[in-house]
Amino acid sequence: MSTRVLTVPNLISMLRLALAPVFAVLIITSHDVAALLVLAFSGFTDWLDGAVARRLDQVSKLGQVLDPAADRLFILVTLVALAWRDVVPLWLLVVILSRDVLMACLLPTLTRLGYGPLPVNFLGKAATFALLYAFPLLLLAESSGTLGAVAHAAGWAFAWWGVGLYWASGALYVVQARELVAEHRAAAGAPS
């Protein structure tokens, strides 16, 4: 694994980070079409950075932190902006943020024991995928007619799956953290 900072996938992740405030301004100022395009592009770049990293053999330590950080930031900004516009209810924001707060509470213990953030698991990737599909659909659901009705149903289906998978992946992270703490304690108590 590379320690390089300037790689193509890292630049793509940095672009996604830079797009988060752009999306927020667009959604808050009711430029929904442009916001949808930015959100769709962000979802595409989420897939693209991983594909490029594997294809060009540019998987890096920074990328392993930057990519999930960009995902979390985009999910947070999107949720706050959509809740501010009353596109999604406040409880959805609270449920998703609560899981992220739980994960943040694990970091000090893991860091103290010499571990970094836990590697992203498949459920976490699936949850992010579902949520990043849900948000543009829920925004599109603000449209009238058949398009809005279909987007509403599909958006909430993705949102419910995303929330369920998000919390399931969170439970897996808690189990992983407990196992690491138990292993550390066992190693510390073992005779030299």
Backbone as CSV, one residue per row, in Angstrom:
resi,resn,N_x,N_y,N_z,CA_x,CA_y,CA_z,C_x,C_y,C_z
1,MET,0.833,-1.180,0.000,0.000,0.000,0.000,0.877,1.241,0.000
2,SER,0.512,2.172,-0.839,1.310,3.368,-1.037,1.085,4.396,0.072
3,THR,2.101,5.185,0.332,1.966,6.314,1.244,1.880,7.627,0.460
4,ARG,1.787,7.516,-0.859,1.691,8.716,-1.696,0.418,9.491,-1.381
5,VAL,0.530,10.793,-1.510,-0.620,11.666,-1.281,-1.266,12.033,-2.609
6,LEU,-0.452,12.436,-3.570,-0.985,12.868,-4.859,-1.131,11.677,-5.797
7,THR,-2.317,11.091,-5.743,-2.666,10.019,-6.660,-3.963,10.418,-7.343
8,VAL,-4.261,9.793,-8.450,-5.503,10.102,-9.164,-6.720,9.832,-8.270
9,PRO,-6.801,8.666,-7.600,-7.975,8.440,-6.750,-8.099,9.454,-5.608
10,ASN,-6.974,9.855,-5.023,-7.039,10.844,-3.943,-7.527,12.199,-4.469
11,LEU,-7.107,12.562,-5.670,-7.583,13.813,-6.270,-9.094,13.747,-6.523
12,ILE,-9.572,12.574,-6.943,-11.018,12.407,-7.155,-11.760,12.551,-5.824
13,SER,-11.229,11.950,-4.760,-11.860,12.080,-3.439,-11.833,13.524,-2.954
14,MET,-10.730,14.233,-3.220,-10.642,15.648,-2.829,-11.663,16.486,-3.593
15,LEU,-11.880,16.139,-4.862,-12.907,16.829,-5.645,-14.276,16.609,-5.012
16,ARG,-14.539,15.367,-4.594,-15.821,15.073,-3.950,-15.969,15.872,-2.655
17,LEU,-14.894,15.986,-1.886,-14.936,16.807,-0.671,-15.259,18.264,-1.002
18,ALA,-14.660,18.761,-2.069,-14.881,20.152,-2.469,-16.306,20.382,-2.969
19,LEU,-16.939,19.341,-3.498,-18.298,19.481,-4.015,-19.361,19.521,-2.925
20,ALA,-19.031,19.056,-1.722,-20.020,19.027,-0.639,-20.577,20.419,-0.328
21,PRO,-19.739,21.445,-0.125,-20.323,22.763,0.130,-21.041,23.346,-1.092
22,VAL,-20.574,22.997,-2.279,-21.260,23.453,-3.504,-22.679,22.897,-3.516
23,PHE,-22.802,21.602,-3.210,-24.128,20.988,-3.155,-24.997,21.686,-2.118
24,ALA,-24.435,21.951,-0.934,-25.206,22.589,0.139,-25.766,23.930,-0.303
25,VAL,-24.938,24.737,-0.939,-25.400,26.054,-1.405,-26.490,25.890,-2.461
26,LEU,-26.298,24.954,-3.378,-27.296,24.739,-4.429,-28.632,24.295,-3.861
27,ILE,-28.598,23.378,-2.905,-29.851,22.857,-2.356,-30.555,23.904,-1.502
28,ILE,-29.780,24.669,-0.732,-30.378,25.684,0.139,-30.972,26.822,-0.681
29,THR,-30.355,27.122,-1.828,-30.874,28.194,-2.682,-31.880,27.685,-3.713
30,SER,-32.325,26.431,-3.533,-33.360,25.810,-4.376,-32.971,25.668,-5.844
31,HIS,-31.703,25.466,-6.118,-31.249,25.140,-7.472,-31.194,23.614,-7.578
32,ASP,-32.384,23.011,-7.583,-32.498,21.564,-7.438,-31.873,20.775,-8.583
33,VAL,-32.025,21.249,-9.802,-31.468,20.513,-10.944,-29.939,20.480,-10.839
34,ALA,-29.338,21.619,-10.566,-27.882,21.669,-10.410,-27.448,20.832,-9.210
35,ALA,-28.209,20.886,-8.114,-27.887,20.091,-6.934,-27.954,18.599,-7.255
36,LEU,-28.969,18.196,-8.013,-29.073,16.791,-8.425,-27.878,16.366,-9.264
37,LEU,-27.453,17.237,-10.162,-26.299,16.914,-11.004,-25.030,16.768,-10.163
38,VAL,-24.834,17.662,-9.199,-23.666,17.581,-8.322,-23.727,16.305,-7.485
39,LEU,-24.905,15.989,-6.978,-25.070,14.788,-6.166,-24.821,13.525,-6.992
40,ALA,-25.350,13.501,-8.199,-25.120,12.347,-9.075,-23.643,12.217,-9.427
41,PHE,-23.000,13.335,-9.718,-21.576,13.312,-10.032,-20.765,12.834,-8.834
42,SER,-21.158,13.263,-7.649,-20.468,12.829,-6.437,-20.599,11.321,-6.254
43,GLY,-21.800,10.795,-6.485,-21.993,9.349,-6.393,-21.134,8.606,-7.396
44,PHE,-21.039,9.144,-8.598,-20.198,8.525,-9.627,-18.730,8.552,-9.209
45,THR,-18.265,9.678,-8.660,-16.860,9.774,-8.259,-16.559,8.868,-7.066
46,ASP,-17.577,8.566,-6.253,-17.381,7.632,-5.147,-17.009,6.258,-5.696
47,TRP,-17.682,5.839,-6.743,-17.338,4.570,-7.385,-16.005,4.694,-8.127
48,LEU,-15.833,5.822,-8.833,-14.680,6.002,-9.708,-13.355,5.973,-8.946
49,ASP,-13.277,6.626,-7.796,-11.980,6.667,-7.102,-11.507,5.272,-6.700
50,GLY,-12.424,4.418,-6.266,-12.041,3.050,-5.915,-11.627,2.242,-7.134
51,ALA,-12.384,2.400,-8.227,-12.063,1.670,-9.455,-10.705,2.099,-10.002
52,VAL,-10.445,3.397,-9.992,-9.168,3.910,-10.496,-8.019,3.460,-9.589
53,ALA,-8.244,3.479,-8.283,-7.192,3.055,-7.347,-6.775,1.614,-7.613
54,ARG,-7.763,0.756,-7.829,-7.441,-0.650,-8.104,-6.825,-0.819,-9.487
55,ARG,-7.370,-0.138,-10.471,-6.900,-0.277,-11.856,-5.469,0.220,-12.024
56,LEU,-5.154,1.369,-11.413,-3.823,1.962,-11.552,-2.876,1.547,-10.430
57,ASP,-3.340,0.643,-9.576,-2.558,0.197,-8.434,-2.093,1.400,-7.601
58,GLN,-3.066,2.282,-7.287,-2.763,3.489,-6.512,-3.540,3.516,-5.191
59,VAL,-3.750,2.333,-4.617,-4.383,2.276,-3.305,-3.398,2.878,-2.305
60,SER,-3.879,3.836,-1.523,-2.986,4.514,-0.582,-3.620,4.593,0.799
61,LYS,-2.769,4.812,1.795,-3.253,4.970,3.164,-4.171,6.187,3.261
62,LEU,-3.757,7.277,2.617,-4.591,8.477,2.632,-5.936,8.194,1.972
63,GLY,-5.920,7.499,0.859,-7.160,7.181,0.160,-8.111,6.358,0.994
64,GLN,-7.569,5.463,1.818,-8.410,4.638,2.667,-9.089,5.445,3.769
65,VAL,-8.553,6.600,4.079,-9.177,7.498,5.048,-10.008,8.555,4.325
66,LEU,-9.476,9.069,3.229,-10.109,10.166,2.501,-11.438,9.765,1.871
67,ASP,-11.499,8.587,1.267,-12.720,8.157,0.591,-13.895,8.035,1.560
68,PRO,-13.765,7.297,2.681,-14.900,7.250,3.601,-15.198,8.610,4.241
69,ALA,-14.173,9.432,4.442,-14.411,10.767,5.000,-15.237,11.611,4.040
70,ALA,-14.921,11.516,2.745,-15.700,12.247,1.744,-17.134,11.738,1.714
71,ASP,-17.309,10.424,1.828,-18.661,9.854,1.870,-19.437,10.391,3.060
72,ARG,-18.807,10.359,4.248,-19.489,10.829,5.464,-19.846,12.303,5.356
73,LEU,-18.896,13.109,4.849,-19.164,14.543,4.719,-20.318,14.778,3.759
74,PHE,-20.315,14.084,2.622,-21.381,14.289,1.649,-22.719,13.846,2.211
75,ILE,-22.735,12.725,2.934,-23.984,12.268,3.547,-24.464,13.288,4.571
76,LEU,-23.556,13.795,5.396,-23.925,14.784,6.412,-24.464,16.061,5.776
77,VAL,-23.713,16.610,4.833,-24.135,17.859,4.184,-25.471,17.665,3.476
78,THR,-25.617,16.549,2.797,-26.853,16.278,2.071,-28.021,16.155,3.031
79,LEU,-27.837,15.403,4.101,-28.918,15.228,5.075,-29.319,16.542,5.729
80,VAL,-28.330,17.315,6.145,-28.641,18.599,6.792,-29.373,19.519,5.815
81,ALA,-28.888,19.588,4.584,-29.528,20.461,3.591,-30.936,19.987,3.259
82,LEU,-31.117,18.677,3.098,-32.446,18.154,2.781,-33.402,18.297,3.961
83,ALA,-32.895,18.137,5.178,-33.739,18.353,6.357,-34.097,19.832,6.484
84,TRP,-33.142,20.703,6.204,-33.394,22.149,6.255,-34.499,22.538,5.272
85,ARG,-34.510,21.885,4.118,-35.543,22.144,3.092,-36.823,21.359,3.348
86,ASP,-36.878,20.565,4.402,-38.026,19.703,4.718,-38.291,18.644,3.653
87,VAL,-37.234,18.235,2.953,-37.347,17.147,1.985,-37.328,15.819,2.733
88,VAL,-36.505,15.742,3.792,-36.477,14.559,4.650,-36.795,15.004,6.074
89,PRO,-37.392,14.114,6.861,-37.705,14.490,8.244,-36.442,14.543,9.106
90,LEU,-36.532,15.294,10.167,-35.409,15.475,11.084,-34.971,14.152,11.716
91,TRP,-35.929,13.245,11.946,-35.564,11.976,12.578,-34.568,11.189,11.729
92,LEU,-34.653,11.295,10.403,-33.713,10.582,9.545,-32.293,11.106,9.772
93,LEU,-32.176,12.411,9.876,-30.882,13.030,10.176,-30.352,12.527,11.513
94,VAL,-31.200,12.485,12.527,-30.790,12.053,13.865,-30.362,10.587,13.859
95,VAL,-31.119,9.728,13.181,-30.799,8.290,13.156,-29.444,8.048,12.489
96,ILE,-29.190,8.720,11.389,-27.926,8.506,10.682,-26.763,9.137,11.442
97,LEU,-26.965,10.338,11.951,-25.887,10.983,12.708,-25.565,10.249,14.002
98,SER,-26.572,9.628,14.610,-26.335,8.876,15.845,-25.356,7.740,15.612
99,ARG,-25.475,7.090,14.489,-24.547,5.998,14.161,-23.139,6.547,13.983
100,ASP,-23.005,7.695,13.332,-21.681,8.293,13.149,-21.079,8.749,14.476
101,VAL,-21.917,9.237,15.382,-21.436,9.617,16.717,-20.936,8.373,17.448
102,LEU,-21.664,7.267,17.337,-21.220,6.020,17.948,-19.851,5.612,17.413
103,MET,-19.673,5.713,16.104,-18.384,5.349,15.500,-17.278,6.289,15.976
104,ALA,-17.590,7.567,16.101,-16.594,8.537,16.571,-16.185,8.242,18.017
105,CYS,-17.109,7.705,18.801,-16.787,7.372,20.195,-15.809,6.206,20.291
106,LEU,-15.738,5.372,19.265,-14.798,4.249,19.268,-13.362,4.697,18.979
107,LEU,-13.207,5.781,18.237,-11.878,6.198,17.778,-10.870,6.485,18.884
108,PRO,-11.229,7.200,19.944,-10.211,7.459,20.968,-9.634,6.182,21.581
109,THR,-10.498,5.204,21.834,-10.012,3.941,22.407,-9.119,3.225,21.411
110,LEU,-9.556,3.147,20.160,-8.742,2.472,19.141,-7.405,3.184,18.945
111,THR,-7.418,4.494,18.930,-6.192,5.274,18.750,-5.246,5.066,19.930
112,ARG,-5.798,5.064,21.128,-4.977,4.857,22.331,-4.283,3.493,22.306
113,LEU,-4.941,2.518,21.699,-4.363,1.171,21.614,-3.466,0.991,20.392
114,GLY,-3.326,2.057,19.589,-2.429,1.990,18.440,-3.095,1.593,17.135
115,TYR,-4.413,1.584,17.114,-5.132,1.254,15.891,-5.681,2.540,15.279
116,GLY,-5.790,2.554,13.974,-6.429,3.679,13.302,-7.902,3.383,13.131
117,PRO,-8.558,4.129,12.259,-9.962,3.831,11.974,-10.074,2.406,11.416
118,LEU,-11.170,1.756,11.747,-11.389,0.400,11.253,-11.600,0.416,9.742
119,PRO,-11.144,-0.619,9.053,-11.332,-0.649,7.604,-12.822,-0.727,7.251
120,VAL,-13.171,-0.115,6.146,-14.560,-0.106,5.692,-14.981,-1.536,5.378
121,ASN,-16.160,-1.923,5.861,-16.657,-3.263,5.567,-17.700,-3.211,4.448
122,PHE,-18.054,-4.379,3.949,-18.990,-4.455,2.824,-20.339,-3.841,3.168
123,LEU,-20.833,-4.093,4.383,-22.122,-3.509,4.771,-22.057,-1.985,4.775
124,GLY,-20.926,-1.441,5.226,-20.765,0.011,5.219,-20.784,0.575,3.812
125,LYS,-20.131,-0.132,2.881,-20.140,0.307,1.489,-21.548,0.228,0.903
126,ALA,-22.260,-0.865,1.208,-23.625,-1.027,0.706,-24.549,0.040,1.285
127,ALA,-24.359,0.365,2.566,-25.177,1.402,3.205,-24.940,2.757,2.552
128,THR,-23.671,3.082,2.333,-23.332,4.354,1.692,-23.927,4.419,0.292
129,PHE,-23.795,3.328,-0.451,-24.368,3.237,-1.792,-25.873,3.507,-1.745
130,ALA,-26.583,2.835,-0.824,-28.034,3.003,-0.733,-28.404,4.436,-0.359
131,LEU,-27.685,5.010,0.595,-28.001,6.381,1.014,-27.690,7.389,-0.089
132,LEU,-26.594,7.177,-0.807,-26.252,8.110,-1.881,-27.210,7.986,-3.073
133,TYR,-27.923,6.867,-3.174,-29.001,6.758,-4.159,-30.288,7.365,-3.613
134,ALA,-30.525,7.203,-2.314,-31.761,7.684,-1.711,-31.900,9.198,-1.812
135,PHE,-30.829,9.924,-1.525,-30.938,11.374,-1.427,-31.336,12.066,-2.730
136,PRO,-30.703,11.742,-3.866,-31.171,12.403,-5.084,-32.597,12.005,-5.436
137,LEU,-32.965,10.747,-5.137,-34.340,10.328,-5.420,-35.336,11.077,-4.542
138,LEU,-34.985,11.283,-3.273,-35.880,12.027,-2.388,-35.984,13.487,-2.806
139,LEU,-34.905,14.027,-3.319,-34.967,15.387,-3.852,-35.831,15.419,-5.108
140,LEU,-35.662,14.435,-5.958,-36.461,14.328,-7.182,-37.936,14.104,-6.855
141,ALA,-38.208,13.508,-5.704,-39.587,13.263,-5.275,-40.360,14.557,-5.033
142,GLU,-39.642,15.667,-4.935,-40.304,16.962,-4.788,-41.026,17.366,-6.072
143,SER,-40.714,16.678,-7.180,-41.388,16.946,-8.452,-42.824,16.443,-8.372
144,SER,-43.666,17.006,-9.198,-45.055,16.558,-9.225,-45.219,15.449,-10.262
145,GLY,-46.326,14.768,-10.177,-46.663,13.759,-11.178,-46.030,12.408,-10.913
146,THR,-46.007,11.605,-11.969,-45.517,10.231,-11.873,-44.050,10.183,-11.476
147,LEU,-43.239,11.062,-12.042,-41.814,11.080,-11.717,-41.605,11.274,-10.219
148,GLY,-42.312,12.225,-9.643,-42.190,12.480,-8.213,-42.665,11.306,-7.373
149,ALA,-43.759,10.671,-7.789,-44.302,9.532,-7.045,-43.349,8.341,-7.081
150,VAL,-42.810,8.052,-8.255,-41.870,6.933,-8.384,-40.584,7.236,-7.609
151,ALA,-40.084,8.453,-7.735,-38.866,8.843,-7.014,-39.089,8.769,-5.508
152,HIS,-40.276,9.152,-5.052,-40.595,9.096,-3.622,-40.527,7.653,-3.115
153,ALA,-41.168,6.731,-3.821,-41.173,5.325,-3.400,-39.765,4.735,-3.449
154,ALA,-39.070,4.964,-4.537,-37.708,4.409,-4.673,-36.760,5.061,-3.673
155,GLY,-36.885,6.371,-3.491,-36.012,7.089,-2.560,-36.170,6.587,-1.135
156,TRP,-37.408,6.379,-0.696,-37.611,5.883,0.666,-37.206,4.427,0.804
157,ALA,-37.345,3.641,-0.260,-36.858,2.255,-0.212,-35.346,2.243,-0.001
158,PHE,-34.639,3.045,-0.784,-33.183,3.134,-0.608,-32.829,3.702,0.764
159,ALA,-33.588,4.680,1.236,-33.301,5.284,2.543,-33.454,4.250,3.662
160,TRP,-34.538,3.490,3.654,-34.743,2.482,4.699,-33.667,1.408,4.649
161,TRP,-33.338,0.931,3.449,-32.266,-0.050,3.324,-30.947,0.553,3.794
162,GLY,-30.704,1.779,3.390,-29.469,2.441,3.781,-29.337,2.582,5.284
163,VAL,-30.401,3.008,5.955,-30.368,3.166,7.409,-30.136,1.814,8.080
164,GLY,-30.852,0.786,7.627,-30.675,-0.545,8.210,-29.252,-1.063,8.037
165,LEU,-28.726,-0.937,6.827,-27.357,-1.388,6.559,-26.336,-0.527,7.291
166,TYR,-26.617,0.762,7.412,-25.713,1.677,8.105,-25.550,1.251,9.560
167,TRP,-26.688,0.932,10.213,-26.622,0.506,11.600,-26.064,-0.906,11.727
168,ALA,-26.349,-1.782,10.772,-25.765,-3.133,10.804,-24.244,-3.059,10.678
169,SER,-23.766,-2.199,9.788,-22.312,-2.043,9.659,-21.732,-1.433,10.927
170,GLY,-22.463,-0.519,11.549,-22.024,0.053,12.816,-21.884,-1.011,13.895
171,ALA,-22.829,-1.945,13.923,-22.755,-3.049,14.888,-21.516,-3.900,14.613
172,LEU,-21.212,-4.134,13.348,-19.999,-4.890,13.012,-18.738,-4.161,13.476
173,TYR,-18.715,-2.837,13.312,-17.562,-2.060,13.766,-17.411,-2.153,15.290
174,VAL,-18.515,-2.111,16.010,-18.459,-2.219,17.470,-17.888,-3.579,17.866
175,VAL,-18.343,-4.643,17.187,-17.823,-5.987,17.470,-16.326,-6.045,17.172
176,GLN,-15.915,-5.482,16.028,-14.486,-5.462,15.684,-13.683,-4.706,16.735
177,ALA,-14.195,-3.572,17.173,-13.491,-2.770,18.177,-13.384,-3.541,19.490
178,ARG,-14.456,-4.200,19.904,-14.416,-5.012,21.136,-13.378,-6.117,21.035
179,GLU,-13.315,-6.769,19.868,-12.335,-7.848,19.675,-10.908,-7.306,19.748
180,LEU,-10.676,-6.142,19.144,-9.339,-5.550,19.198,-8.954,-5.182,20.632
181,VAL,-9.900,-4.622,21.372,-9.631,-4.258,22.767,-9.349,-5.519,23.579
182,ALA,-10.138,-6.576,23.365,-9.923,-7.839,24.091,-8.558,-8.442,23.746
183,GLU,-8.189,-8.419,22.472,-6.879,-8.932,22.061,-5.746,-8.116,22.687
184,HIS,-5.928,-6.807,22.714,-4.903,-5.931,23.302,-4.746,-6.236,24.802
185,ARG,-5.875,-6.381,25.489,-5.820,-6.672,26.923,-5.192,-8.043,27.174
186,ALA,-5.536,-9.009,26.331,-4.955,-10.345,26.492,-3.456,-10.310,26.265
187,ALA,-3.018,-9.557,25.243,-1.575,-9.455,24.955,-0.862,-8.707,26.075
188,ALA,-1.496,-7.709,26.642,-0.878,-6.925,27.717,-0.770,-7.750,28.990
189,GLY,-1.714,-8.682,29.187,-1.696,-9.504,30.390,-0.871,-10.768,30.230
190,ALA,-0.459,-11.071,28.994,0.325,-12.298,28.765,1.736,-12.117,29.293
191,PRO,2.310,-13.191,29.865,3.701,-13.073,30.359,4.684,-12.906,29.207
192,SER,5.727,-12.142,29.436,6.728,-11.877,28.404,7.664,-13.027,28.245
